[in-house]
């Protein structure tokens, strides 16, 4: 699994996007985070969508927040 994540990170400049990877559990500083849209493990960045989802003023993109800390991922089995 780690090799798959590394190859995806190489192709996307370190980012793991929600649609590009198999389902993962994401932990930020030991706390599980839901509604994750993108992860940068090396820099410790997690992009999270609000619930309910907020859209930009043109109603085309979901507005996300960036959270910073120690990021850990594990596959959902």
One Martini backbone bead per residue (centre of mass of N, CA, C, O) as a GRO file, in nm:
protein
   77
    1UNK     BB    1   0.057   0.063  -0.020
    2UNK     BB    2   0.299   0.259   0.001
    3UNK     BB    3   0.378   0.244  -0.301
    4UNK     BB    4   0.120   0.366  -0.414
    5UNK     BB    5   0.137   0.641  -0.268
    6UNK     BB    6   0.416   0.726  -0.380
    7UNK     BB    7   0.338   0.726  -0.683
    8UNK     BB    8   0.117   0.941  -0.656
    9UNK     BB    9   0.296   1.164  -0.533
   10UNK     BB   10   0.491   1.192  -0.773
   11UNK     BB   11   0.266   1.281  -0.984
   12UNK     BB   12   0.138   1.517  -0.752
   13UNK     BB   13   0.349   1.670  -0.569
   14UNK     BB   14   0.246   1.506  -0.286
   15UNK     BB   15  -0.052   1.465  -0.353
   16UNK     BB   16  -0.365   1.342  -0.214
   17UNK     BB   17  -0.653   1.267  -0.365
   18UNK     BB   18  -0.966   1.142  -0.335
   19UNK     BB   19  -0.979   1.008  -0.645
   20UNK     BB   20  -0.665   0.870  -0.650
   21UNK     BB   21  -0.735   0.685  -0.401
   22UNK     BB   22  -0.782   0.477  -0.181
   23UNK     BB   23  -0.929   0.422   0.098
   24UNK     BB   24  -0.879   0.638   0.388
   25UNK     BB   25  -0.733   0.703   0.692
   26UNK     BB   26  -0.719   1.015   0.872
   27UNK     BB   27  -0.454   1.159   1.070
   28UNK     BB   28  -0.440   1.442   1.302
   29UNK     BB   29  -0.269   1.423   1.573
   30UNK     BB   30  -0.449   1.140   1.629
   31UNK     BB   31  -0.703   1.247   1.470
   32UNK     BB   32  -0.980   1.180   1.309
   33UNK     BB   33  -1.061   1.269   0.968
   34UNK     BB   34  -1.317   1.411   0.785
   35UNK     BB   35  -1.370   1.527   0.467
   36UNK     BB   36  -1.131   1.463   0.274
   37UNK     BB   37  -0.961   1.593  -0.025
   38UNK     BB   38  -0.651   1.643   0.079
   39UNK     BB   39  -0.293   1.536   0.087
   40UNK     BB   40   0.024   1.626   0.264
   41UNK     BB   41   0.246   1.446   0.432
   42UNK     BB   42   0.522   1.600   0.446
   43UNK     BB   43   0.382   1.891   0.530
   44UNK     BB   44   0.104   1.855   0.695
   45UNK     BB   45  -0.159   1.858   0.497
   46UNK     BB   46  -0.519   1.923   0.522
   47UNK     BB   47  -0.812   1.903   0.330
   48UNK     BB   48  -1.135   2.038   0.429
   49UNK     BB   49  -1.472   1.989   0.428
   50UNK     BB   50  -1.761   2.102   0.498
   51UNK     BB   51  -2.060   2.063   0.718
   52UNK     BB   52  -2.191   2.168   0.494
   53UNK     BB   53  -2.123   2.238   0.188
   54UNK     BB   54  -1.930   2.488   0.039
   55UNK     BB   55  -1.956   2.739  -0.204
   56UNK     BB   56  -1.882   2.933  -0.430
   57UNK     BB   57  -2.017   3.206  -0.597
   58UNK     BB   58  -2.040   3.009  -0.872
   59UNK     BB   59  -2.099   2.703  -0.798
   60UNK     BB   60  -1.816   2.505  -0.858
   61UNK     BB   61  -1.671   2.497  -0.570
   62UNK     BB   62  -1.530   2.370  -0.293
   63UNK     BB   63  -1.481   2.477   0.023
   64UNK     BB   64  -1.172   2.480   0.199
   65UNK     BB   65  -0.962   2.366   0.461
   66UNK     BB   66  -0.658   2.407   0.640
   67UNK     BB   67  -0.462   2.162   0.803
   68UNK     BB   68  -0.208   2.127   1.061
   69UNK     BB   69   0.032   1.850   1.093
   70UNK     BB   70   0.039   1.520   1.176
   71UNK     BB   71   0.030   1.279   0.917
   72UNK     BB   72  -0.188   0.987   0.893
   73UNK     BB   73  -0.221   0.678   0.708
   74UNK     BB   74  -0.484   0.428   0.641
   75UNK     BB   75  -0.632   0.160   0.538
   76UNK     BB   76  -0.939   0.036   0.448
   77UNK     BB   77  -1.073  -0.300   0.543
   0.00000   0.00000   0.00000
